[in-house]
Amino acid sequence: MKIILHIGFILAMLSAVTSVSAEVKLSGYFIARSECPAYQSFRRKTNPGNVSTNIDQAYDLFAKNKQAATHYRIKMDASPKLRWVAVTCGEHVVPVDVIAAPPIEQPASSALENYILAVSWQPGFCETRPSKPECRSQTKDRFDASNFTLHGLWPQPRNNIYCNVAPEVVATDKDKKWGDLAPLVLENETRAELNKVMPGSQSNLHRHEWIKHGSCYNGEPAEVYYKDSIKLMYALNNSAVRDLFVNNIGKEITSTQIREAFDIHFGDGASDKIKIACKKDGRRRLITEITIALKGDLDELTMADAMLAATNANNVGCNKGIVDPVGLQ
């Protein structure tokens, strides 16, 4: 009994430490007083482009890594734009007018800058939905056998759906009669890329996602909505996250491994923006989907910057699961 109590106490303490060390949002500016390295990940000392701060230059300030901070997150003219610098490199300055001014209500359009990108591990999805056309046609050589695929890009909040869509079209979509929805007007290149990264288009998933979610994408047409979605998919599929999955097909991986891969590639704190979904397949638990929080102008920002600017996910979701190979197991 004493051992159990001690273990419970230790776990509680670890949980407390984790919560204390969470990123803390800040506003104002960071004024550099030295030339210091600007890290994508200060833990791993990664610095794409070998970027440094300029003495006496002011940078927009977004966050500190914890309450008793060692690093600030600032915006720089670099790729990715959001970087970590040591607090000893300069000082946090809040403009006087910001302190004195009363709170200003954010315009409604700002809510449209928050998104969830939902991506599937298609072989795992197809284990649970084998009758779908995209699952019946899946092969070991097809893109979706070894890359993440697009489920959808969802403007937030969750009730931000079916914008200016006629009631009869909403009813058709909710009845899952997606083949009866109007065809989308897309450039040939965009359509070809979409068919590759979104195999669910064989079931007219692209029409459904456009009607339900894309119609709320800042008033942009389907061409822009899907071009931005495709750009995000290629950023993810050219990352350490995709490499982790491909190198472990047929094996079980943990949420810790997945989170570490996000932090390695997209920067410290990226792992806080994700949630992992799994489904049972007999005695196996398969990873089927990851949802990723994003914020900002997705046409302008890198995926790393959009992730790091977003609100943290409530929890990581599934703690471990199998990376399923193509074919029914």
C-alpha positions in Angstrom: 0.0 0.0 0.0 2.8 2.4 0.9 4.5 1.7 -2.4 1.3 2.5 -4.3 0.8 5.7 -2.4 4.4 6.7 -3.1 4.0 6.0 -6.8 0.7 8.0 -6.9 2.4 10.9 -5.1 5.3 10.9 -7.6 2.9 10.8 -10.6 0.9 13.7 -9.1 4.2 15.7 -8.7 5.2 15.0 -12.2 1.8 16.2 -13.5 2.2 19.4 -11.5 5.6 20.0 -12.9 4.3 19.4 -16.4 1.5 21.9 -15.9 3.8 24.5 -14.4 6.2 24.2 -17.3 3.5 24.8 -20.0 4.0 27.7 -22.4 2.8 31.1 -21.1 1.3 33.6 -23.6 2.8 37.1 -23.6 2.2 40.4 -25.5 4.4 43.3 -26.3 8.0 43.3 -27.6 11.3 41.7 -27.0 14.2 44.1 -27.4 17.5 42.3 -28.1 20.5 43.6 -26.3 22.9 41.1 -27.7 23.4 38.9 -30.8 21.9 35.6 -29.7 21.0 32.4 -31.6 17.2 32.2 -32.4 16.2 28.6 -32.1 13.4 26.6 -33.6 14.0 24.2 -30.7 16.1 25.6 -27.9 16.2 22.1 -26.3 17.9 20.6 -29.4 19.7 23.8 -30.4 18.2 23.7 -33.9 18.5 27.0 -35.8 17.5 26.7 -39.5 19.3 29.5 -41.4 21.7 30.1 -38.4 19.6 33.1 -37.4 20.6 35.6 -34.7 19.0 38.6 -33.1 20.2 42.1 -34.0 21.3 44.4 -31.1 18.6 46.9 -30.1 16.0 45.6 -32.5 12.4 45.1 -31.3 10.7 41.8 -32.1 7.0 40.9 -31.6 6.7 38.7 -28.5 4.3 35.8 -28.3 5.2 33.6 -25.3 7.7 32.4 -22.7 8.5 28.8 -22.3 7.3 28.6 -18.6 6.4 30.9 -15.7 10.0 31.1 -14.5 11.1 31.6 -18.1 14.4 30.7 -19.7 13.3 31.5 -23.3 11.0 33.9 -25.1 9.2 33.1 -28.4 9.5 36.0 -30.8 8.7 36.6 -34.5 11.6 37.1 -36.9 12.3 37.6 -40.6 13.2 33.9 -41.0 11.7 30.5 -41.8 10.1 29.5 -39.6 9.3 32.9 -38.3 8.6 32.0 -34.7 11.9 31.4 -32.8 13.1 31.0 -29.2 15.7 33.2 -27.7 17.2 33.2 -24.2 15.6 35.7 -21.7 19.2 36.9 -20.9 19.5 38.1 -24.5 17.2 41.1 -24.0 14.1 42.5 -22.3 10.3 42.2 -22.5 8.7 45.6 -23.1 5.0 46.4 -23.0 4.0 49.7 -24.7 2.4 52.2 -22.4 -0.7 52.6 -24.5 -1.3 48.9 -24.3 -1.2 49.1 -20.5 -3.5 52.1 -20.3 -6.0 51.2 -22.9 -9.2 49.3 -22.0 -9.7 45.8 -23.4 -10.7 45.9 -27.0 -13.2 43.3 -28.3 -11.6 41.4 -31.1 -13.3 41.6 -34.5 -15.3 38.6 -35.5 -12.9 37.8 -38.4 -10.2 37.0 -35.9 -12.1 33.9 -34.9 -11.7 32.6 -38.4 -7.9 32.5 -38.0 -8.1 29.4 -35.9 -8.2 26.0 -37.6 -8.0 22.3 -37.0 -6.2 20.2 -39.7 -7.4 16.6 -39.5 -5.2 14.0 -41.1 -5.6 10.3 -41.5 -3.3 7.3 -41.4 -5.3 5.8 -44.3 -4.4 2.0 -43.8 -5.6 2.3 -40.2 -8.8 4.1 -41.3 -9.4 1.5 -44.0 -9.2 -1.4 -41.5 -12.4 0.0 -39.9 -14.1 1.0 -43.2 -12.9 -1.5 -45.8 -16.0 -1.2 -48.0 -15.2 2.4 -49.0 -14.1 2.9 -52.6 -10.8 4.5 -51.5 -10.1 1.5 -49.3 -11.0 -1.2 -51.8 -8.6 0.5 -54.3 -5.7 1.1 -51.9 -2.4 -0.5 -52.9 1.1 -0.7 -51.4 2.4 1.6 -54.0 -0.2 4.4 -53.7 0.6 7.7 -52.0 -1.7 7.0 -49.0 0.1 3.8 -48.1 3.0 5.7 -46.7 1.9 9.3 -46.2 -0.7 11.1 -44.2 -3.9 11.9 -46.0 -6.3 14.9 -45.8 -9.5 14.4 -43.8 -10.3 18.1 -43.6 -9.3 21.7 -42.7 -11.9 23.0 -40.2 -12.3 26.7 -39.3 -12.9 27.1 -35.7 -14.9 27.2 -33.4 -16.6 23.9 -34.0 -20.0 25.4 -34.8 -18.5 27.5 -37.6 -19.9 25.3 -40.3 -22.2 25.5 -43.4 -21.6 29.2 -44.0 -24.2 30.7 -46.4 -25.2 27.2 -47.6 -28.8 26.7 -48.7 -30.8 24.5 -46.2 -31.6 21.9 -48.9 -27.8 21.5 -49.6 -27.1 21.2 -45.9 -29.8 18.5 -45.7 -28.2 16.6 -48.6 -24.8 16.7 -46.9 -26.1 15.6 -43.6 -27.8 12.7 -45.3 -24.4 11.7 -46.6 -25.6 12.0 -50.2 -22.3 13.5 -51.1 -22.4 12.4 -54.7 -25.5 14.7 -55.1 -23.5 17.7 -54.0 -22.4 20.1 -56.7 -19.0 19.3 -58.3 -16.2 21.6 -57.2 -14.5 24.1 -59.6 -10.8 23.4 -59.3 -7.8 23.8 -61.5 -6.6 20.6 -63.1 -3.3 20.6 -61.1 -5.2 21.2 -57.8 -7.7 18.5 -58.5 -4.9 16.0 -59.3 -3.0 16.9 -56.1 -6.2 16.7 -54.1 -7.0 13.3 -55.4 -3.6 12.1 -54.3 -3.6 13.6 -50.8 -7.3 13.0 -50.2 -8.2 9.5 -51.4 -11.6 10.0 -49.7 -12.4 12.1 -52.8 -13.4 8.7 -54.3 -16.3 8.9 -51.9 -16.8 12.6 -52.6 -15.3 13.5 -49.2 -13.9 16.6 -50.8 -17.5 17.9 -51.7 -18.6 17.2 -48.1 -15.6 19.0 -46.5 -16.0 22.0 -48.8 -19.8 22.4 -48.0 -19.5 21.9 -44.3 -16.1 23.5 -43.5 -14.6 25.1 -46.6 -17.7 27.4 -47.0 -16.5 29.1 -43.8 -12.9 29.6 -45.0 -12.8 33.4 -44.9 -15.0 33.6 -48.0 -12.3 32.0 -50.2 -13.3 29.7 -53.1 -12.7 26.0 -53.1 -9.5 26.4 -55.1 -7.9 28.5 -52.4 -9.2 26.3 -49.6 -7.8 23.1 -51.1 -4.5 24.7 -52.2 -3.8 25.7 -48.6 -4.9 22.3 -47.4 -2.5 20.6 -49.9 0.4 22.8 -48.9 -0.1 21.8 -45.2 -0.3 18.1 -46.2 3.1 18.3 -48.0 4.6 20.1 -45.0 3.5 17.3 -42.8 4.5 14.5 -45.2 8.0 16.0 -45.5 8.5 16.0 -41.8 10.0 13.8 -39.0 6.4 12.8 -38.1 5.8 11.1 -41.4 9.3 9.4 -41.1 8.4 8.1 -37.7 5.2 6.4 -39.0 6.9 5.0 -42.2 9.8 3.6 -40.2 7.4 1.8 -37.8 4.7 0.4 -40.2 3.3 -2.7 -38.5 4.7 -1.7 -35.1 3.2 0.1 -32.1 4.4 3.7 -31.4 3.5 5.9 -28.4 2.2 9.4 -28.1 5.5 10.4 -26.6 7.3 9.4 -29.8 4.8 11.3 -32.0 5.0 14.4 -29.8 8.8 14.3 -29.9 8.7 14.1 -33.7 6.5 17.2 -33.9 8.8 19.1 -31.6 11.9 18.1 -33.5 10.5 19.2 -36.9 8.1 22.0 -36.1 9.7 23.5 -33.0 9.3 23.2 -29.2 5.7 23.4 -28.2 4.3 22.0 -31.5 3.5 18.7 -29.7 1.0 20.6 -27.5 -1.1 21.4 -30.6 -1.9 17.8 -31.5 -4.5 15.1 -30.6 -4.2 11.5 -31.6 -7.2 9.2 -32.4 -7.1 5.4 -32.3 -9.7 2.7 -33.1 -10.0 -0.9 -32.0 -9.6 -3.6 -34.6 -10.1 -6.9 -32.7 -7.3 -7.1 -30.2 -5.3 -4.3 -31.9 -5.5 -0.6 -31.4 -4.8 1.3 -34.6 -3.8 5.0 -35.0 -6.3 6.4 -37.4 -6.1 10.2 -37.2 -4.2 13.2 -35.8 -5.8 16.6 -35.4 -3.5 19.6 -35.5 -4.3 23.1 -34.2 -3.3 26.0 -36.4 -3.7 29.8 -36.3 -3.0 32.6 -38.7 -3.0 33.2 -42.4 -2.3 29.7 -43.8 -1.5 31.1 -47.2 1.4 33.1 -45.7 2.6 31.2 -42.7 4.7 28.1 -42.6 3.0 25.1 -40.9 5.5 25.4 -38.0 4.5 29.1 -37.4 0.8 28.3 -37.7 1.1 25.5 -35.2 3.2 27.4 -32.6 0.7 30.4 -32.7 -2.3 28.1 -32.0 -4.0 27.3 -28.8 -2.9 24.1 -27.1 -5.0 20.9 -27.4 -6.8 19.8 -24.3 -5.1 16.5 -24.2 -3.0 14.2 -26.4 -5.8 11.6 -26.9 -4.7 8.1 -27.6 -1.4 7.2 -25.8 -0.2 4.5 -28.2 -1.3 2.5 -31.2 -0.2 0.5 -34.2 0.9 2.0 -37.5 -1.2 -0.2 -39.7 0.1 -1.5 -43.1 -2.0 -1.6 -46.3 -4.5 -4.4 -46.5 -6.8 -6.1 -44.0 -4.8 -7.7 -41.2 
